[in-house]
Amino acid sequence: MHFQFRKMAAGSEPLQLRQQVDVSRLVQGLGDIKVPQPLLAELKATYVGQDTVDVQGKLSIELDMACSRCLKPVHQHLNIPFHEQFKLVKASEEIQDEDDDIIYVNEEDVDLVPYVEESFVLHIPLTAVCKEDCKGLCPNCGTDLNEGTCSCDTEVVDPRLAALKDFFK
């Protein structure tokens, strides 16, 4: 998935890009996230003048994760917005404003896959829950509290105040 500045400048029509990107290696170290299908990138690249190309669209992917409270499987569909601007600069040119949102490149041919992968990684959910009111697991015996209760004492007492626990009895 790439575009070339020379071809973009010559033609005024936006370039439609649609490609599946395998991102399974990006979540390989994350044990509770599985990617059953490749990420689908649907992008449109438009030449906006002054050797600048605007690329925007969306990324879609299905993720299988474990609920962070009860460990049940959770299936999530992510729609990730994508928007980047690329500006072609000569190797000898000085970049004027490094704080703006433009990505400066010195190659005529720009590969978009690394930018798509970066956007995906930034949008991976930190936690997933099977339902908003998930009660999770008992920290003592491991019983799923969504399915029933247990007889464990789950009262948390600050160890510094443990001596005062029986003071009012």
Backbone as ProteinMPNN parsed JSONL, in Angstrom:
{"seq_chain_A": "MHFQFRKMAAGSEPLQLRQQVDVSRLVQGLGDIKVPQPLLAELKATYVGQDTVDVQGKLSIELDMACSRCLKPVHQHLNIPFHEQFKLVKASEEIQDEDDDIIYVNEEDVDLVPYVEESFVLHIPLTAVCKEDCKGLCPNCGTDLNEGTCSCDTEVVDPRLAALKDFFK", "coords_chain_A": {"N_chain_A": [[0.859, -1.15, 0.0], [0.948, 1.913, -1.117], [1.898, 5.211, -2.295], [2.929, 7.458, -4.921], [4.613, 10.49, -5.12], [5.105, 11.86, -7.54], [3.263, 10.777, -9.38], [0.92, 11.476, -8.065], [0.969, 14.285, -8.142], [0.809, 14.759, -10.842], [-1.715, 13.843, -11.665], [-5.009, 14.899, -10.84], [-6.956, 13.491, -9.602], [-8.132, 11.84, -6.674], [-6.452, 9.122, -5.059], [-7.62, 5.961, -4.495], [-7.205, 3.655, -1.95], [-7.148, 0.361, -0.88], [-6.579, -2.216, 1.24], [-5.644, -5.276, 2.845], [-3.992, -5.735, 5.891], [-1.679, -7.631, 7.609], [-1.58, -7.794, 10.984], [-0.993, -9.423, 13.052], [1.491, -10.073, 14.153], [2.079, -7.832, 15.607], [0.606, -7.943, 17.932], [1.575, -10.102, 19.174], [3.062, -10.471, 21.589], [1.195, -9.851, 23.446], [-0.708, -11.618, 25.362], [-3.505, -11.893, 25.808], [-4.833, -10.913, 23.618], [-6.097, -11.596, 20.481], [-5.933, -11.728, 16.937], [-8.161, -12.474, 14.676], [-8.571, -11.963, 11.961], [-7.089, -10.159, 9.172], [-6.242, -6.627, 9.328], [-8.288, -4.187, 7.824], [-7.638, -1.68, 5.613], [-8.954, 1.23, 4.384], [-8.371, 3.774, 2.439], [-7.941, 7.161, 1.255], [-5.943, 8.975, -0.849], [-4.974, 12.247, -1.436], [-3.695, 14.762, -3.47], [-2.635, 17.816, -2.293], [-1.221, 20.017, -3.002], [1.941, 21.845, -3.185], [3.861, 19.781, -2.929], [2.577, 18.04, -1.109], [0.681, 15.439, 0.292], [-2.453, 14.363, 1.319], [-3.706, 11.893, 3.35], [-6.416, 9.992, 4.193], [-8.95, 8.114, 5.937], [-10.334, 4.993, 6.995], [-9.614, 2.377, 9.352], [-10.341, -0.994, 9.889], [-10.973, -3.66, 12.117], [-11.256, -6.887, 13.652], [-11.126, -8.029, 16.94], [-10.227, -10.501, 19.317], [-10.439, -10.728, 22.691], [-9.636, -11.078, 26.22], [-11.846, -10.691, 28.93], [-11.136, -8.187, 31.249], [-11.93, -8.43, 33.839], [-13.335, -10.876, 34.425], [-12.229, -12.762, 32.766], [-13.549, -13.973, 30.624], [-14.135, -14.679, 27.111], [-14.063, -11.917, 24.837], [-15.383, -10.308, 22.067], [-14.433, -7.811, 19.877], [-15.105, -5.121, 17.661], [-13.209, -2.858, 15.916], [-13.225, 0.426, 14.669], [-11.073, 2.502, 13.287], [-10.124, 5.796, 12.933], [-8.166, 7.307, 10.353], [-5.725, 9.64, 9.547], [-3.32, 11.372, 7.934], [-0.717, 13.598, 6.856], [1.615, 13.956, 4.28], [4.711, 15.286, 3.314], [6.897, 15.968, 0.735], [10.303, 16.378, 0.891], [13.491, 17.604, -0.075], [16.653, 16.043, 0.498], [18.549, 17.898, 1.233], [17.064, 20.051, 2.035], [15.855, 22.187, 4.618], [13.853, 21.357, 7.361], [11.105, 23.158, 8.326], [9.123, 23.531, 10.406], [8.954, 21.506, 12.966], [7.015, 20.809, 14.735], [4.491, 20.591, 13.677], [1.757, 18.632, 12.255], [2.573, 17.274, 10.027], [4.11, 14.725, 8.149], [7.346, 14.421, 7.212], [8.966, 13.337, 4.353], [11.601, 11.945, 2.398], [11.588, 10.389, 0.217], [10.347, 9.501, -2.96], [8.453, 7.527, -3.294], [6.047, 6.438, -1.08], [5.513, 4.236, 1.52], [2.678, 3.141, 3.113], [2.076, 1.243, 5.019], [3.653, 1.016, 7.509], [2.665, 3.282, 8.882], [-0.036, 2.749, 9.081], [0.078, 0.466, 10.687], [1.155, 1.618, 13.013], [-0.927, 3.339, 13.781], [-2.905, 1.456, 14.351], [-1.744, 0.085, 16.576], [-1.699, 2.155, 18.441], [-4.393, 2.386, 18.97], [-5.258, 0.078, 20.179], [-7.304, -1.369, 22.584], [-6.761, -0.89, 26.072], [-7.962, -2.334, 28.114], [-10.627, -4.717, 28.235], [-14.057, -5.375, 28.714], [-16.584, -7.786, 29.379], [-19.195, -7.068, 29.888], [-20.657, -4.03, 31.063], [-21.348, -4.065, 33.795], [-19.857, -6.136, 34.879], [-18.829, -8.311, 37.407], [-16.51, -9.633, 37.946], [-13.853, -11.784, 39.205], [-13.559, -13.579, 42.305], [-11.051, -12.508, 44.469], [-9.893, -14.262, 46.267], [-10.809, -17.039, 46.078], [-11.39, -17.373, 43.39], [-13.904, -17.633, 42.228], [-16.392, -17.008, 39.801], [-18.01, -14.106, 40.054], [-20.185, -13.196, 38.66], [-21.78, -15.334, 38.196], [-22.474, -16.313, 40.659], [-22.207, -16.153, 44.279], [-19.58, -16.206, 46.771], [-18.223, -17.526, 49.852], [-16.121, -16.133, 50.869], [-14.132, -13.878, 52.838], [-13.928, -10.732, 51.883], [-13.225, -8.286, 52.799], [-11.148, -5.544, 52.877], [-8.483, -4.6, 54.776], [-6.457, -2.037, 55.868], [-3.123, -2.72, 56.54], [-1.767, -1.178, 58.396], [-3.708, -0.319, 60.083], [-4.783, -2.547, 61.187], [-4.659, -3.403, 63.847], [-6.594, -1.891, 65.093], [-8.952, -2.981, 64.301], [-10.716, -4.585, 65.865], [-11.469, -2.827, 67.83], [-13.928, -1.45, 68.404], [-15.673, -3.47, 69.146]], "CA_chain_A": [[0.0, 0.0, 0.0], [1.821, 3.065, -1.219], [1.614, 6.192, -3.333], [4.103, 8.155, -5.422], [4.359, 11.926, -5.215], [5.116, 12.294, -8.943], [1.983, 10.394, -9.975], [-0.151, 12.229, -7.402], [1.022, 15.674, -8.598], [0.43, 14.814, -12.259], [-3.157, 13.658, -11.782], [-5.71, 15.578, -9.754], [-7.915, 12.554, -9.001], [-7.651, 11.153, -5.465], [-6.095, 7.716, -5.206], [-8.324, 5.101, -3.538], [-6.359, 2.547, -1.517], [-7.847, -0.622, -0.053], [-5.683, -3.359, 1.392], [-5.629, -5.966, 4.131], [-2.653, -5.723, 6.484], [-1.55, -8.614, 8.692], [-1.038, -7.151, 12.184], [-0.935, -10.428, 14.119], [2.798, -10.026, 14.809], [2.12, -6.661, 16.497], [-0.037, -8.299, 19.204], [2.1, -11.415, 19.541], [3.472, -10.51, 22.984], [0.034, -9.578, 24.29], [-1.33, -12.936, 25.429], [-4.96, -11.934, 25.849], [-5.401, -10.324, 22.402], [-5.93, -12.399, 19.267], [-6.441, -11.074, 15.737], [-8.59, -13.571, 13.806], [-8.54, -11.551, 10.556], [-6.213, -8.998, 8.949], [-6.797, -5.279, 9.413], [-8.689, -3.669, 6.524], [-7.368, -0.25, 5.472], [-9.642, 1.873, 3.269], [-7.817, 5.112, 2.497], [-7.978, 7.997, 0.056], [-4.803, 9.885, -0.898], [-5.293, 13.407, -2.272], [-2.615, 15.742, -3.587], [-3.183, 19.114, -1.889], [-0.319, 21.071, -3.468], [3.232, 22.071, -2.533], [4.431, 18.463, -2.628], [1.927, 17.499, 0.082], [-0.404, 14.492, 0.032], [-3.308, 14.128, 2.475], [-4.221, 10.517, 3.33], [-7.383, 9.779, 5.264], [-9.868, 6.999, 5.753], [-10.567, 4.241, 8.228], [-9.057, 1.047, 9.524], [-11.307, -1.855, 10.573], [-10.396, -4.939, 12.539], [-11.94, -7.676, 14.678], [-10.199, -8.509, 17.968], [-10.703, -11.382, 20.379], [-9.698, -10.393, 23.909], [-10.173, -11.644, 27.454], [-12.403, -9.685, 29.833], [-10.134, -7.874, 32.268], [-12.47, -8.703, 35.172], [-13.705, -12.278, 34.655], [-11.44, -13.557, 31.824], [-14.345, -14.571, 29.554], [-13.779, -14.118, 25.801], [-14.772, -10.727, 24.376], [-15.14, -10.017, 20.655], [-14.596, -6.382, 19.633], [-14.872, -4.591, 16.318], [-12.662, -1.509, 16.005], [-13.156, 1.322, 13.516], [-10.036, 3.459, 13.659], [-9.952, 6.85, 11.923], [-6.778, 7.483, 9.916], [-5.499, 10.89, 8.828], [-1.918, 11.799, 7.953], [-0.262, 14.394, 5.72], [2.996, 13.674, 3.927], [5.313, 16.336, 2.512], [8.164, 15.565, 0.13], [11.38, 17.359, 1.035], [14.789, 17.15, -0.567], [17.536, 15.71, 1.614], [19.3, 19.091, 1.63], [16.143, 21.073, 2.535], [15.685, 22.319, 6.06], [12.467, 21.228, 7.8], [10.875, 24.43, 9.0], [8.363, 23.434, 11.648], [8.89, 20.095, 13.339], [5.911, 20.604, 15.661], [3.201, 20.401, 13.006], [1.32, 17.246, 12.093], [2.981, 16.777, 8.71], [5.207, 13.768, 8.147], [8.278, 14.786, 6.146], [9.616, 12.184, 3.745], [12.5, 12.336, 1.312], [11.451, 9.378, -0.827], [9.244, 9.76, -3.881], [7.48, 6.461, -3.081], [5.77, 6.349, 0.357], [4.826, 3.026, 1.959], [1.761, 3.519, 4.176], [1.88, 0.148, 5.967], [4.131, 1.33, 8.87], [1.796, 4.286, 9.498], [-1.272, 2.032, 9.399], [0.383, -0.376, 11.844], [1.305, 2.492, 14.184], [-2.259, 3.794, 14.167], [-3.564, 0.306, 14.969], [-1.156, -0.159, 17.896], [-2.126, 3.235, 19.33], [-5.82, 2.265, 19.255], [-5.595, -1.188, 20.843], [-7.845, -1.087, 23.919], [-5.947, -1.372, 27.186], [-8.755, -3.348, 28.798], [-11.93, -5.029, 27.651], [-14.978, -6.009, 29.656], [-17.647, -8.514, 28.688], [-20.363, -6.209, 30.068], [-20.288, -2.907, 31.934], [-21.526, -4.392, 35.205], [-19.153, -7.392, 35.187], [-18.37, -8.311, 38.803], [-15.166, -10.199, 37.991], [-13.559, -13.009, 39.959], [-13.201, -13.412, 43.718], [-9.587, -12.529, 44.561], [-9.425, -15.336, 47.153], [-11.067, -18.406, 45.596], [-11.494, -17.386, 41.938], [-15.279, -17.841, 41.775], [-16.937, -15.963, 38.924], [-19.057, -13.438, 40.836], [-21.349, -12.986, 37.796], [-22.577, -16.557, 38.238], [-22.87, -16.606, 42.041], [-21.374, -15.559, 45.321], [-18.766, -17.149, 47.531], [-18.251, -17.212, 51.282], [-14.823, -15.555, 51.241], [-14.11, -12.557, 53.467], [-13.231, -9.855, 50.948], [-13.012, -6.979, 53.414], [-9.748, -5.161, 52.806], [-8.098, -3.789, 55.928], [-5.117, -1.481, 55.761], [-2.312, -3.399, 57.559], [-1.357, -0.235, 59.444], [-4.836, -0.128, 60.993], [-5.312, -3.863, 61.551], [-4.777, -3.522, 65.306], [-7.811, -1.203, 65.513], [-10.088, -3.663, 63.694], [-11.625, -5.07, 66.901], [-11.537, -1.796, 68.862], [-15.304, -1.085, 68.753], [-16.475, -4.671, 69.415]], "C_chain_A": [[0.913, 1.222, 0.0], [1.302, 4.039, -2.276], [2.932, 6.848, -3.735], [3.757, 9.621, -5.633], [4.252, 12.38, -6.671], [3.783, 11.971, -9.617], [0.828, 11.178, -9.366], [-0.199, 13.66, -7.929], [0.535, 15.788, -10.034], [-1.085, 14.699, -12.434], [-3.871, 14.293, -10.603], [-6.735, 14.668, -9.068], [-7.34, 11.929, -7.731], [-7.41, 9.668, -5.747], [-6.785, 6.926, -4.111], [-7.432, 3.895, -3.234], [-7.166, 1.64, -0.595], [-6.961, -1.859, 0.018], [-5.849, -3.97, 2.768], [-4.187, -6.034, 4.611], [-2.637, -6.712, 7.638], [-0.86, -7.944, 9.879], [-0.898, -8.138, 13.342], [0.408, -10.403, 14.844], [2.897, -8.864, 15.791], [1.49, -6.954, 17.86], [0.485, -9.627, 19.743], [2.492, -11.51, 21.012], [2.336, -10.253, 23.958], [-0.824, -10.829, 24.316], [-2.838, -12.958, 25.359], [-5.613, -11.299, 24.625], [-5.068, -11.221, 21.216], [-6.561, -11.64, 18.098], [-6.854, -12.171, 14.765], [-8.509, -13.244, 12.317], [-7.581, -10.382, 10.392], [-6.982, -7.681, 9.085], [-7.132, -4.813, 7.997], [-8.483, -2.164, 6.511], [-8.064, 0.256, 4.211], [-9.278, 3.351, 3.319], [-7.97, 5.833, 1.167], [-6.832, 8.987, 0.149], [-5.111, 10.991, -1.897], [-4.102, 14.349, -2.274], [-3.203, 17.113, -3.294], [-2.264, 20.273, -2.263], [0.942, 21.16, -2.644], [3.87, 20.77, -2.064], [3.872, 17.852, -1.352], [0.762, 16.609, -0.334], [-1.131, 14.245, 1.353], [-3.899, 12.727, 2.343], [-5.181, 10.364, 4.502], [-8.32, 8.645, 4.903], [-10.09, 6.305, 7.079], [-9.896, 2.881, 8.159], [-10.075, 0.236, 10.31], [-10.639, -3.175, 10.912], [-11.279, -5.576, 13.605], [-10.869, -8.187, 15.644], [-10.917, -9.459, 18.91], [-9.81, -11.133, 21.581], [-10.311, -11.141, 25.086], [-10.694, -10.493, 28.309], [-11.403, -9.447, 30.958], [-10.635, -8.144, 33.681], [-12.73, -10.183, 35.418], [-13.001, -13.256, 33.708], [-12.263, -14.291, 30.765], [-13.947, -13.944, 28.221], [-14.676, -12.933, 25.42], [-14.386, -10.495, 22.919], [-15.41, -8.53, 20.434], [-14.322, -6.064, 18.176], [-14.389, -3.158, 16.479], [-12.743, -0.808, 14.659], [-12.222, 2.449, 13.912], [-9.936, 4.526, 12.572], [-8.461, 7.023, 11.604], [-6.678, 8.792, 9.155], [-4.047, 11.313, 9.012], [-1.661, 12.674, 6.728], [1.222, 14.139, 5.528], [3.511, 14.79, 3.024], [6.67, 15.845, 2.038], [9.162, 16.697, 0.296], [12.652, 16.751, 0.458], [15.683, 16.903, 0.643], [18.282, 16.948, 2.116], [18.397, 20.188, 2.208], [16.044, 21.038, 4.046], [14.196, 22.182, 6.387], [12.165, 22.421, 8.685], [10.157, 24.303, 10.323], [8.18, 21.969, 12.001], [7.729, 19.793, 14.267], [4.584, 20.352, 14.971], [2.925, 18.919, 12.765], [1.688, 16.648, 10.739], [4.159, 15.828, 8.874], [6.087, 14.098, 6.946], [8.987, 13.536, 5.653], [10.538, 12.68, 2.641], [12.537, 11.287, 0.211], [10.235, 9.71, -1.681], [8.09, 8.764, -3.661], [7.282, 6.273, -1.573], [4.971, 5.084, 0.637], [3.974, 3.382, 3.172], [1.606, 2.455, 5.265], [2.44, 0.465, 7.361], [3.245, 2.346, 9.596], [0.449, 3.679, 9.889], [-1.058, 1.16, 10.638], [0.515, 0.461, 13.111], [-0.054, 2.968, 14.686], [-3.034, 2.67, 14.856], [-3.063, 0.092, 16.393], [-1.607, 0.906, 18.892], [-3.592, 3.119, 19.737], [-6.224, 0.92, 19.854], [-6.135, -0.856, 22.23], [-6.953, -1.668, 25.011], [-6.654, -2.481, 27.952], [-10.05, -3.562, 28.04], [-12.779, -5.669, 28.739], [-16.111, -6.651, 28.872], [-18.966, -7.765, 28.782], [-19.997, -5.163, 31.111], [-20.391, -3.244, 33.422], [-20.889, -5.737, 35.593], [-18.555, -7.293, 36.585], [-16.979, -8.921, 38.952], [-15.064, -11.475, 38.783], [-13.24, -12.669, 41.414], [-11.675, -13.478, 43.817], [-9.041, -13.654, 45.441], [-9.593, -16.722, 46.543], [-11.215, -18.501, 44.081], [-12.877, -17.648, 41.388], [-15.711, -16.676, 40.891], [-18.133, -15.344, 39.64], [-20.268, -13.059, 39.989], [-22.304, -14.176, 37.878], [-23.053, -16.905, 39.642], [-21.934, -15.923, 43.013], [-20.556, -16.64, 45.995], [-18.787, -16.712, 48.993], [-16.93, -16.622, 51.765], [-15.01, -14.19, 51.898], [-13.272, -11.658, 52.568], [-13.021, -8.454, 51.502], [-11.516, -6.686, 53.428], [-9.452, -4.223, 53.967], [-6.662, -3.329, 55.709], [-4.265, -2.105, 56.864], [-1.862, -2.466, 58.684], [-2.455, -0.024, 60.482], [-5.42, -1.437, 61.484], [-5.499, -4.036, 63.042], [-6.056, -2.866, 65.828], [-9.082, -1.891, 65.021], [-11.152, -4.078, 64.741], [-11.851, -4.045, 68.005], [-12.962, -1.5, 69.317], [-16.186, -2.296, 69.03], [-16.679, -4.897, 70.876]], "O_chain_A": [[1.567, 1.521, 0.999], [0.392, 3.726, -3.043], [3.917, 6.803, -2.998], [2.741, 9.953, -6.244], [3.394, 13.2, -6.998], [3.237, 12.801, -10.344], [-0.133, 11.51, -10.06], [-1.284, 14.201, -8.143], [-0.077, 16.787, -10.409], [-1.666, 15.392, -13.27], [-3.379, 14.227, -9.476], [-7.316, 15.051, -8.052], [-6.175, 11.529, -7.716], [-8.09, 9.056, -6.572], [-6.566, 7.183, -2.927], [-6.967, 3.206, -4.142], [-7.791, 2.107, 0.357], [-6.635, -2.468, -1.0], [-6.154, -3.276, 3.737], [-3.277, -6.347, 3.844], [-3.475, -6.643, 8.538], [0.31, -7.571, 9.79], [-0.706, -7.727, 14.487], [0.458, -10.686, 16.041], [3.712, -8.904, 16.713], [1.81, -6.283, 18.841], [-0.099, -10.205, 20.66], [2.27, -12.552, 21.628], [2.502, -10.421, 25.166], [-1.59, -11.074, 23.385], [-3.412, -13.943, 24.896], [-6.836, -11.159, 24.594], [-3.908, -11.56, 20.981], [-7.595, -10.991, 18.255], [-5.999, -12.748, 14.093], [-8.39, -14.152, 11.494], [-7.287, -9.683, 11.362], [-8.208, -7.641, 8.971], [-6.346, -5.022, 7.074], [-9.085, -1.448, 7.311], [-7.798, -0.225, 3.109], [-9.809, 4.098, 4.142], [-8.107, 5.217, 0.11], [-6.748, 9.755, 1.107], [-5.461, 10.727, -3.048], [-3.565, 14.694, -1.222], [-4.152, 17.539, -3.953], [-2.522, 21.409, -1.866], [1.014, 20.621, -1.539], [4.357, 20.675, -0.938], [4.606, 17.217, -0.594], [-0.038, 16.972, -1.197], [-0.506, 13.955, 2.373], [-4.525, 12.412, 1.331], [-4.81, 10.579, 5.656], [-8.466, 8.268, 3.74], [-10.045, 6.923, 8.143], [-9.65, 2.323, 7.09], [-10.62, 0.727, 11.298], [-9.863, -3.731, 10.135], [-11.961, -4.884, 14.361], [-9.838, -8.712, 15.221], [-12.078, -9.244, 19.258], [-8.592, -11.3, 21.514], [-11.369, -11.758, 24.964], [-10.058, -9.444, 28.4], [-10.886, -10.395, 31.548], [-9.852, -8.094, 34.63], [-12.395, -10.704, 36.482], [-13.171, -14.467, 33.847], [-11.725, -15.152, 30.069], [-13.476, -12.808, 28.189], [-15.884, -12.951, 25.654], [-13.203, -10.487, 22.578], [-16.49, -8.039, 20.764], [-13.441, -6.645, 17.543], [-15.064, -2.335, 17.098], [-12.375, -1.377, 13.631], [-12.551, 3.26, 14.778], [-9.69, 4.199, 11.411], [-7.609, 6.897, 12.484], [-7.448, 9.035, 8.226], [-3.609, 11.579, 10.131], [-2.306, 12.512, 5.693], [1.99, 14.11, 6.489], [2.832, 15.195, 2.081], [7.486, 15.369, 2.828], [8.905, 17.831, -0.105], [12.854, 15.538, 0.501], [15.478, 17.502, 1.699], [18.61, 17.034, 3.3], [18.892, 21.146, 2.803], [16.14, 19.979, 4.666], [13.365, 22.829, 5.75], [12.864, 22.676, 9.666], [10.57, 24.937, 11.294], [7.353, 21.276, 11.409], [7.476, 18.626, 14.564], [3.629, 19.934, 15.626], [3.768, 18.065, 13.042], [1.151, 15.607, 10.359], [5.085, 16.094, 9.64], [5.632, 14.059, 5.803], [9.54, 12.77, 6.443], [10.281, 13.714, 2.024], [13.431, 11.304, -0.635], [9.21, 10.153, -1.163], [6.919, 9.107, -3.819], [8.242, 5.981, -0.86], [3.896, 4.878, 0.074], [4.504, 3.879, 4.166], [1.058, 2.743, 6.329], [1.745, 0.199, 8.342], [3.096, 2.265, 10.815], [-0.134, 4.052, 10.906], [-1.906, 1.12, 11.529], [0.037, 0.057, 14.171], [-0.297, 2.992, 15.893], [-3.739, 2.911, 15.835], [-3.863, -0.065, 17.316], [-1.869, 0.599, 20.055], [-3.995, 3.696, 20.748], [-7.414, 0.653, 20.018], [-5.483, -0.13, 22.98], [-6.455, -2.788, 24.894], [-6.027, -3.447, 28.386], [-10.506, -2.692, 27.298], [-12.274, -6.412, 29.58], [-16.544, -6.137, 27.841], [-19.774, -7.819, 27.855], [-19.123, -5.392, 31.947], [-19.595, -2.751, 34.221], [-21.342, -6.391, 36.532], [-17.867, -6.327, 36.914], [-16.337, -8.739, 39.987], [-16.057, -12.166, 39.008], [-12.715, -11.595, 41.709], [-11.069, -14.414, 43.296], [-7.853, -13.967, 45.371], [-8.638, -17.497, 46.49], [-11.17, -19.602, 43.533], [-13.021, -17.868, 40.185], [-15.434, -15.514, 41.189], [-19.16, -16.001, 39.811], [-21.286, -12.638, 40.539], [-23.505, -14.028, 37.65], [-23.96, -17.724, 39.792], [-21.003, -15.217, 42.627], [-20.804, -17.833, 45.816], [-19.311, -15.648, 49.323], [-16.662, -16.619, 52.966], [-15.928, -13.444, 51.558], [-12.052, -11.804, 52.498], [-12.676, -7.536, 50.758], [-10.72, -7.481, 53.929], [-10.092, -3.182, 54.119], [-5.775, -4.126, 55.405], [-4.648, -2.03, 58.031], [-1.605, -2.918, 59.8], [-2.187, 0.39, 61.61], [-6.461, -1.434, 62.141], [-6.409, -4.747, 63.468], [-6.551, -3.242, 66.89], [-10.183, -1.418, 65.303], [-12.35, -3.926, 64.501], [-12.396, -4.402, 69.049], [-13.188, -1.315, 70.513], [-17.399, -2.123, 69.141], [-17.332, -5.865, 71.265]]}, "name": "protein", "num_of_chains": 1, "seq": "MHFQFRKMAAGSEPLQLRQQVDVSRLVQGLGDIKVPQPLLAELKATYVGQDTVDVQGKLSIELDMACSRCLKPVHQHLNIPFHEQFKLVKASEEIQDEDDDIIYVNEEDVDLVPYVEESFVLHIPLTAVCKEDCKGLCPNCGTDLNEGTCSCDTEVVDPRLAALKDFFK"}
